[in-house]
């Protein structure tokens, strides 16, 4: 085999964010206020459920569920880092946990 038959090319890796999309979840919480019966918390990673509490890192959102599902990436990227909280919710206050990455067809 001659040296002329070998072709070596330089490839670049895609940006880090393009490799893996972090799983985001929408946690709907029971609220004691009559004006707003539920609160919504968008997580930046998968919530952990241990010993009767749900531990998650993310932000609260005042948007309705449909608009959060449509534009959760924009909500997370446009929110200041000061609003990102690490929270522990009692399991009895959690009404639902919904994956925002999964799309059923």
C-alpha positions, 0 to 999 in steps of 0.5 A: 500500500502506498502513502498516496492512498491514505487520507487523513482529515481533521474533524471537529466535535460539535459544541458541548450543548449539541451533544446532549440535551439536559432532561428538563421536567415540569413539577406542578405543585399544590399551592395553598393560595386560592388565587393560584391553586398550583405553582410550576417549577421547571427543573434543569436536571432530573429530579431525585425522589428520596424519603418523601421529598423531591429534590430538584434544581430549577426555576419557578414559572408563572406561565401556564403548562402549555406555554412552558411545554412549548418554550421551556428552553427559552425560559431556562436560557433567558432566566438570570442565574440568580433565579435558579434554586435548589429545592426540596418539595414534600411529596404530598405537595407534588401533583405531577412531574412531566418530562419536557424533553419527551415528545409523544407523537 
